[in-house]
Amino acid sequence: MTDAQKNAFLWVDHEGNPVSCVEKVQILRGNDAELRQALQDAFDDGVLMGVAPQAMLQTFQAMLSDLKSPFQGGAREKES
């Protein structure tokens, strides 16, 4: 993904509307950049240590699949 594509990416809220708050978008972009770099570093380390690239990608995909929303089954959901 190029820098232009990353900057054009839109985060959407629970209703599908783009997040337009400049400060929120800056934080999201910063998080995106940090996470991409950490993932690339971990990927490179694994491949350099002999792990198959596809195995590294499958591990990352499994991690993403395990992510849970802080709103699922939490106190906030019970309040509504």
CNS distance restraints for C-alpha pairs under 8 A (distance, minus, plus):
assign (resid   1 and name CA) (resid   5 and name CA) 6.01 0.50 0.50
assign (resid   1 and name CA) (resid   6 and name CA) 6.57 0.50 0.50
assign (resid   2 and name CA) (resid   6 and name CA) 6.29 0.50 0.50
assign (resid   3 and name CA) (resid   7 and name CA) 6.12 0.50 0.50
assign (resid   4 and name CA) (resid   8 and name CA) 6.12 0.50 0.50
assign (resid   5 and name CA) (resid   9 and name CA) 6.26 0.50 0.50
assign (resid   7 and name CA) (resid  29 and name CA) 7.64 0.50 0.50
assign (resid  10 and name CA) (resid  18 and name CA) 6.08 0.50 0.50
assign (resid  10 and name CA) (resid  19 and name CA) 7.22 0.50 0.50
assign (resid  11 and name CA) (resid  18 and name CA) 5.68 0.50 0.50
assign (resid  11 and name CA) (resid  19 and name CA) 5.64 0.50 0.50
assign (resid  11 and name CA) (resid  25 and name CA) 7.85 0.50 0.50
assign (resid  12 and name CA) (resid  16 and name CA) 5.12 0.50 0.50
assign (resid  12 and name CA) (resid  17 and name CA) 5.07 0.50 0.50
assign (resid  12 and name CA) (resid  18 and name CA) 4.22 0.50 0.50
assign (resid  12 and name CA) (resid  19 and name CA) 5.32 0.50 0.50
assign (resid  13 and name CA) (resid  17 and name CA) 5.41 0.50 0.50
assign (resid  13 and name CA) (resid  18 and name CA) 6.27 0.50 0.50
assign (resid  13 and name CA) (resid  19 and name CA) 6.10 0.50 0.50
assign (resid  19 and name CA) (resid  24 and name CA) 7.51 0.50 0.50
assign (resid  19 and name CA) (resid  25 and name CA) 6.99 0.50 0.50
assign (resid  20 and name CA) (resid  24 and name CA) 7.69 0.50 0.50
assign (resid  20 and name CA) (resid  25 and name CA) 6.97 0.50 0.50
assign (resid  21 and name CA) (resid  25 and name CA) 6.22 0.50 0.50
assign (resid  22 and name CA) (resid  26 and name CA) 6.15 0.50 0.50
assign (resid  23 and name CA) (resid  27 and name CA) 6.30 0.50 0.50
assign (resid  24 and name CA) (resid  28 and name CA) 6.13 0.50 0.50
assign (resid  25 and name CA) (resid  29 and name CA) 6.04 0.50 0.50
assign (resid  26 and name CA) (resid  30 and name CA) 6.12 0.50 0.50
assign (resid  27 and name CA) (resid  31 and name CA) 6.10 0.50 0.50
assign (resid  28 and name CA) (resid  32 and name CA) 6.02 0.50 0.50
assign (resid  29 and name CA) (resid  33 and name CA) 6.18 0.50 0.50
assign (resid  30 and name CA) (resid  34 and name CA) 6.21 0.50 0.50
assign (resid  31 and name CA) (resid  35 and name CA) 6.00 0.50 0.50
assign (resid  32 and name CA) (resid  36 and name CA) 6.04 0.50 0.50
assign (resid  33 and name CA) (resid  37 and name CA) 6.22 0.50 0.50
assign (resid  34 and name CA) (resid  38 and name CA) 6.17 0.50 0.50
assign (resid  35 and name CA) (resid  39 and name CA) 6.00 0.50 0.50
assign (resid  36 and name CA) (resid  40 and name CA) 6.04 0.50 0.50
assign (resid  37 and name CA) (resid  41 and name CA) 6.07 0.50 0.50
assign (resid  38 and name CA) (resid  42 and name CA) 6.14 0.50 0.50
assign (resid  39 and name CA) (resid  43 and name CA) 5.94 0.50 0.50
assign (resid  40 and name CA) (resid  44 and name CA) 6.01 0.50 0.50
assign (resid  41 and name CA) (resid  45 and name CA) 6.13 0.50 0.50
assign (resid  42 and name CA) (resid  46 and name CA) 6.17 0.50 0.50
assign (resid  43 and name CA) (resid  47 and name CA) 6.20 0.50 0.50
assign (resid  43 and name CA) (resid  53 and name CA) 7.53 0.50 0.50
assign (resid  43 and name CA) (resid  56 and name CA) 6.26 0.50 0.50
assign (resid  43 and name CA) (resid  57 and name CA) 7.84 0.50 0.50
assign (resid  44 and name CA) (resid  48 and name CA) 5.98 0.50 0.50
assign (resid  45 and name CA) (resid  49 and name CA) 6.16 0.50 0.50
assign (resid  46 and name CA) (resid  50 and name CA) 6.47 0.50 0.50
assign (resid  46 and name CA) (resid  51 and name CA) 5.27 0.50 0.50
assign (resid  46 and name CA) (resid  52 and name CA) 7.87 0.50 0.50
assign (resid  46 and name CA) (resid  53 and name CA) 7.83 0.50 0.50
assign (resid  46 and name CA) (resid  56 and name CA) 6.85 0.50 0.50
assign (resid  47 and name CA) (resid  51 and name CA) 4.82 0.50 0.50
assign (resid  47 and name CA) (resid  52 and name CA) 6.10 0.50 0.50
assign (resid  47 and name CA) (resid  53 and name CA) 5.93 0.50 0.50
assign (resid  47 and name CA) (resid  56 and name CA) 7.66 0.50 0.50
assign (resid  51 and name CA) (resid  55 and name CA) 6.72 0.50 0.50
assign (resid  51 and name CA) (resid  56 and name CA) 6.87 0.50 0.50
assign (resid  52 and name CA) (resid  56 and name CA) 6.53 0.50 0.50
assign (resid  53 and name CA) (resid  57 and name CA) 6.33 0.50 0.50
assign (resid  54 and name CA) (resid  58 and name CA) 6.14 0.50 0.50
assign (resid  55 and name CA) (resid  59 and name CA) 6.21 0.50 0.50
assign (resid  56 and name CA) (resid  60 and name CA) 6.35 0.50 0.50
assign (resid  57 and name CA) (resid  61 and name CA) 6.12 0.50 0.50
assign (resid  58 and name CA) (resid  62 and name CA) 6.11 0.50 0.50
assign (resid  59 and name CA) (resid  63 and name CA) 6.31 0.50 0.50
assign (resid  60 and name CA) (resid  64 and name CA) 6.31 0.50 0.50
assign (resid  61 and name CA) (resid  65 and name CA) 6.18 0.50 0.50
assign (resid  62 and name CA) (resid  66 and name CA) 6.33 0.50 0.50
assign (resid  63 and name CA) (resid  67 and name CA) 6.77 0.50 0.50
assign (resid  68 and name CA) (resid  72 and name CA) 7.23 0.50 0.50
assign (resid  70 and name CA) (resid  74 and name CA) 6.56 0.50 0.50
assign (resid  71 and name CA) (resid  75 and name CA) 7.57 0.50 0.50
assign (resid  71 and name CA) (resid  76 and name CA) 6.13 0.50 0.50
assign (resid  71 and name CA) (resid  77 and name CA) 5.81 0.50 0.50
assign (resid  72 and name CA) (resid  77 and name CA) 6.58 0.50 0.50
assign (resid  73 and name CA) (resid  77 and name CA) 6.05 0.50 0.50
assign (resid  73 and name CA) (resid  78 and name CA) 7.20 0.50 0.50
assign (resid  74 and name CA) (resid  78 and name CA) 6.63 0.50 0.50
assign (resid  75 and name CA) (resid  79 and name CA) 6.36 0.50 0.50
assign (resid  76 and name CA) (resid  80 and name CA) 6.82 0.50 0.50
